[in-house]
Amino acid sequence: MADAVIVVALLLVAASATAAVAARDPVRQALVLSVLGVVLAILFTVLQAPDVALSQLAVGSALTPLLLLLAVHKVRRRGRREGTRR
């Protein structure tokens, strides 16, 4: 039973990582990266590493996508502002 859960979690990791790479929009990539962080946290929990799972949940599914979204927002806003100056 545990092996089946691990295989399902690994398949979910592979699917969400592929979706993160295949996404073209940076905002969508950040959101899919957040989903990947949650799926990795589930995998680490299944593999009985709760401390790593909590770290992954905090950093991989919350902080990193948030920083990426803020950076994309700032770059897009700066691009619009420079476009109106010309």
Phi and psi in degrees as GROMACS dihedral restraints (atoms count N, CA, C in turn):
[ dihedral_restraints ]
;  ai    aj    ak    al  type     phi  dphi    fc
    3     4     5     6     1   -65.9    20    10
    4     5     6     7     1   -34.7    20    10
    6     7     8     9     1   -65.7    20    10
    7     8     9    10     1   -36.8    20    10
    9    10    11    12     1   -66.1    20    10
   10    11    12    13     1   -38.4    20    10
   12    13    14    15     1   -66.4    20    10
   13    14    15    16     1   -40.0    20    10
   15    16    17    18     1   -64.5    20    10
   16    17    18    19     1   -42.3    20    10
   18    19    20    21     1   -63.9    20    10
   19    20    21    22     1   -42.4    20    10
   21    22    23    24     1   -63.8    20    10
   22    23    24    25     1   -42.4    20    10
   24    25    26    27     1   -64.4    20    10
   25    26    27    28     1   -39.6    20    10
   27    28    29    30     1   -66.2    20    10
   28    29    30    31     1   -38.2    20    10
   30    31    32    33     1   -65.4    20    10
   31    32    33    34     1   -38.4    20    10
   33    34    35    36     1   -65.4    20    10
   34    35    36    37     1   -38.7    20    10
   36    37    38    39     1   -62.8    20    10
   37    38    39    40     1   -45.6    20    10
   39    40    41    42     1   -63.7    20    10
   40    41    42    43     1   -40.9    20    10
   42    43    44    45     1   -67.7    20    10
   43    44    45    46     1   -43.1    20    10
   45    46    47    48     1   -72.5    20    10
   46    47    48    49     1   -33.0    20    10
   48    49    50    51     1   -67.4    20    10
   49    50    51    52     1   -39.9    20    10
   51    52    53    54     1   -65.2    20    10
   52    53    54    55     1   -39.5    20    10
   54    55    56    57     1   -66.0    20    10
   55    56    57    58     1   -35.7    20    10
   57    58    59    60     1   -66.2    20    10
   58    59    60    61     1   -38.1    20    10
   60    61    62    63     1   -74.3    20    10
   61    62    63    64     1   -35.2    20    10
   63    64    65    66     1   -78.4    20    10
   64    65    66    67     1   -20.7    20    10
   66    67    68    69     1   -68.4    20    10
   67    68    69    70     1   137.3    20    10
   69    70    71    72     1   -94.7    20    10
   70    71    72    73     1   -31.8    20    10
   72    73    74    75     1   -83.0    20    10
   73    74    75    76     1   130.2    20    10
   75    76    77    78     1   -61.7    20    10
   76    77    78    79     1   -32.8    20    10
   78    79    80    81     1   -67.3    20    10
   79    80    81    82     1   -44.2    20    10
   81    82    83    84     1   -64.3    20    10
   82    83    84    85     1   -37.3    20    10
   84    85    86    87     1   -61.3    20    10
   85    86    87    88     1   -42.4    20    10
   87    88    89    90     1   -64.4    20    10
   88    89    90    91     1   -39.4    20    10
   90    91    92    93     1   -67.9    20    10
   91    92    93    94     1   -40.2    20    10
   93    94    95    96     1   -69.2    20    10
   94    95    96    97     1   -32.8    20    10
   96    97    98    99     1   -63.6    20    10
   97    98    99   100     1   -34.7    20    10
   99   100   101   102     1   -65.1    20    10
  100   101   102   103     1   -42.3    20    10
  102   103   104   105     1   -63.0    20    10
  103   104   105   106     1   -40.3    20    10
  105   106   107   108     1   -61.1    20    10
  106   107   108   109     1   -39.0    20    10
  108   109   110   111     1   -62.7    20    10
  109   110   111   112     1   -39.9    20    10
  111   112   113   114     1   -66.7    20    10
  112   113   114   115     1   -42.7    20    10
  114   115   116   117     1   -65.5    20    10
  115   116   117   118     1   -39.1    20    10
  117   118   119   120     1   -65.1    20    10
  118   119   120   121     1   -37.5    20    10
  120   121   122   123     1   -63.0    20    10
  121   122   123   124     1   -39.0    20    10
  123   124   125   126     1   -64.2    20    10
  124   125   126   127     1   -42.8    20    10
  126   127   128   129     1   -61.0    20    10
  127   128   129   130     1   -44.0    20    10
  129   130   131   132     1   -65.6    20    10
  130   131   132   133     1   -33.4    20    10
  132   133   134   135     1   -67.5    20    10
  133   134   135   136     1   -41.3    20    10
  135   136   137   138     1   -63.7    20    10
  136   137   138   139     1   -35.1    20    10
  138   139   140   141     1   -83.8    20    10
  139   140   141   142     1    11.1    20    10
  141   142   143   144     1    62.0    20    10
  142   143   144   145     1    47.1    20    10
  144   145   146   147     1  -127.8    20    10
  145   146   147   148     1    72.5    20    10
  147   148   149   150     1   -66.8    20    10
  148   149   150   151     1   -30.6    20    10
  150   151   152   153     1   -67.5    20    10
  151   152   153   154     1   -40.4    20    10
  153   154   155   156     1   -68.1    20    10
  154   155   156   157     1   -36.9    20    10
  156   157   158   159     1   -63.8    20    10
  157   158   159   160     1   -41.9    20    10
  159   160   161   162     1   -66.1    20    10
  160   161   162   163     1   -39.8    20    10
  162   163   164   165     1   -64.2    20    10
  163   164   165   166     1   -43.2    20    10
  165   166   167   168     1   -64.2    20    10
  166   167   168   169     1   -38.9    20    10
  168   169   170   171     1   -64.1    20    10
  169   170   171   172     1   -41.3    20    10
  171   172   173   174     1   -73.6    20    10
  172   173   174   175     1   -48.0    20    10
  174   175   176   177     1   -86.0    20    10
  175   176   177   178     1   -50.5    20    10
  177   178   179   180     1   -74.5    20    10
  178   179   180   181     1   -28.0    20    10
  180   181   182   183     1  -110.8    20    10
  181   182   183   184     1    -6.2    20    10
  183   184   185   186     1  -123.2    20    10
  184   185   186   187     1   -59.7    20    10
  186   187   188   189     1   -72.6    20    10
  187   188   189   190     1   -48.3    20    10
  189   190   191   192     1   -62.8    20    10
  190   191   192   193     1   -49.3    20    10
  192   193   194   195     1   -62.1    20    10
  193   194   195   196     1   -35.1    20    10
  195   196   197   198     1   -63.5    20    10
  196   197   198   199     1   -44.6    20    10
  198   199   200   201     1   -63.4    20    10
  199   200   201   202     1   -39.8    20    10
  201   202   203   204     1   -65.2    20    10
  202   203   204   205     1   -42.1    20    10
  204   205   206   207     1   -64.1    20    10
  205   206   207   208     1   -40.0    20    10
  207   208   209   210     1   -65.5    20    10
  208   209   210   211     1   -40.2    20    10
  210   211   212   213     1   -65.6    20    10
  211   212   213   214     1   -42.4    20    10
  213   214   215   216     1   -63.6    20    10
  214   215   216   217     1   -41.5    20    10
  216   217   218   219     1   -62.0    20    10
  217   218   219   220     1   -43.7    20    10
  219   220   221   222     1   -66.8    20    10
  220   221   222   223     1   -40.9    20    10
  222   223   224   225     1   -65.6    20    10
  223   224   225   226     1   -42.6    20    10
  225   226   227   228     1   -66.2    20    10
  226   227   228   229     1   -39.9    20    10
  228   229   230   231     1   -65.8    20    10
  229   230   231   232     1   -42.0    20    10
  231   232   233   234     1   -66.0    20    10
  232   233   234   235     1   -37.0    20    10
  234   235   236   237     1   -64.6    20    10
  235   236   237   238     1   -40.0    20    10
  237   238   239   240     1   -66.3    20    10
  238   239   240   241     1   -39.9    20    10
  240   241   242   243     1   -67.0    20    10
  241   242   243   244     1   -40.0    20    10
  243   244   245   246     1   -72.4    20    10
  244   245   246   247     1   -28.6    20    10
  246   247   248   249     1   -69.1    20    10
  247   248   249   250     1   -30.0    20    10
  249   250   251   252     1   -81.1    20    10
  250   251   252   253     1   -18.2    20    10
  252   253   254   255     1   -74.3    20    10
  253   254   255   256     1   -27.2    20    10
